[in-house]
Amino acid sequence: MFQKLLIFFGEGNMNEDKINWCCKQKRGIKIIGLKPHLSDSYIEEAEKDLKEISSTGKKWKIIIAYYSCYEALYSLLMKCGIKSEIHDCSIELMSLFEFKEEDIDYIKDLKKARENTQYYLKKDELKHEDKVKEFIFKCKEILNNLNSNKLEEIRNKIKDASD
């Protein structure tokens, strides 16, 4: 188990092991029924939050930016019928979609900035607000291009990882 934790938290680049670990966690990755209505709600919430970024202070810009991106990502998971209450596990699933490594790094960095700002009261600023918009737009593009074959392929990869 300790080896799995090391792999999950960054010691190596074995995505399949990370997803496997996530599938075994109580609040980790689970296959559920398809939730297109929740998918729509999450992407709408991401867009609403995005609009709030410009009208708030530095601390909240980072927090809202992260959650806007996370909600957009979670809309993809809901469309596929995937539930994950562990943010790191949700982010790990990005590799199953059409995200580039720089997209994955961006949301990981934003998550870390959010945690530092929210929990450790570190002073930080949201850099590149336009990247939040780009991330949400990319999620919407992926949503629009998700066909039943791709959806089933993603679900099967998670089923395989959880065996």
N, C-alpha and C positions, 0 to 999 in steps of 0.2 A: 504493500500500500504506500509506504514511504517513497518508493521509486516512482510510483504513479503520480504522487504529489509533486515530486521534483520535476517530472516531465511536464506536468500541467502548468506549473508556475515558472516555466521559462528555461529549464535546463534541457535544452534540446529542442528540436523542431519536429516533433512527431505528432502531427495533428490528429491522426487516427487514435492514438493513445489518449490524447486530451479529450476527444469526443467520447471515447469509451469511458473514461473516468467520469465525465459529466453525466452520462447515461445511468450510472450507478448511484448517483447522489439523489437523496430524497427530493430535493427541490431542483434537481438538474434537468437534463433534457428528457422530454417525454413526447411520444407520438400521441396525438389526440385527434379528434375529428377535425375536418377542415373548418376554418373559421373566417370565411371571406368577409362577413359583416364586421368582425373585430379587426380584421386587416384594414378595412376602410376607416374604421374609427381611429386606429393608431396612426395612420398616415395623416388623417385630418388633424389629430392632436399635435403631431410633429409640426405641421404647417402653422397651426395657431401659436404654438410655443415659439417658433421661429420669428413670428411677428413681434413677440414680446421682448426679444433680445435688445432691440434698439432703444427701448424705453426703460431700461433698468440699469442699476449700478454694476460696477466691475465684477463683484463677487457673484451676483446672480446671472450675469451674462454667461459665465463659464458653466454654471449649474444648468441653466436653461438650454444652452447650446448642446451640452452632453445629452440631456434628456430628449431634446428634439431629434438628435441623431439616433439615439437608442430606440425611441418610439418608431422612427422610420424603419429601422432594422427589424424591430419586433413585428411590424406590420407584415414583413416578408415571412416571418416564422408563422404567424397566425394564418396567413394565406396557405401555407403548407401543412397546417395542422401540427405545429411543433410548439411545445410549451417549455420554457426554461425560466426559472426564477433566480438563476445565478447569472449575473451579467457577464462574467468572464466566459461562461459556457455559451451564452447567446452570441457573444462576439466571436468565439471560436468557430461557430457555424458559418460565418461569413465566407470561409474558404469553399463552401459548397455552392455558393452563388457566384456571380460574375465580378466579384470585388478583386481589386489589385492589392498587392501587399501594402502599398502606400495608403489605401483606404482603411485597411485593418489597423495599420500603425496610427493613423489619424484618430480613430475612435478610441484606441487604447490610450494614446497620449491625452486625449480630451477627458477620458475617464479618470486618469491619474490627476490631471489638473483639477477636475471637479472634486475628487476626494481630498486633495491637499487644501483646496479652498474651503470646502464645506466642513471637513472634520478636523483639520489641523490649523485652520485660520491663517494659512499662508496667503500672502498678497500675490495675486497673479492677474493677468489680463488675458482676455480672449484675443488671440492672435488670428488673423485671417477669418473674419466673420463670414466671408464669402464661401469658405470651405464647408461651413455648415449647410449653406444653401446647396452647394454642389453635392454633398453627401445625400441630402434628402432627395434631390433630383435624381441621383443615381439609383436610390432605392425605388423611386417611383418608376423609373425606366425598367428596372428588373421586375417589379410587380407587373407592369404592363406586358412584359415578354414571357412571363411564367406560363407555360402551357402545361397541360395535364401530364405529358411525358416527362418534362423537367421536374415537375412537382413530385411525381412518383419516384423518379431517380433519386431525388434528395431524401425522400422518406425512406427509401430502401437502404441508402447509405447509413442512415441513422439506425435503422433496424439492425443492419449488419454490425455496426459498432457496439450496439447494446447487447449482442449475443455473447 
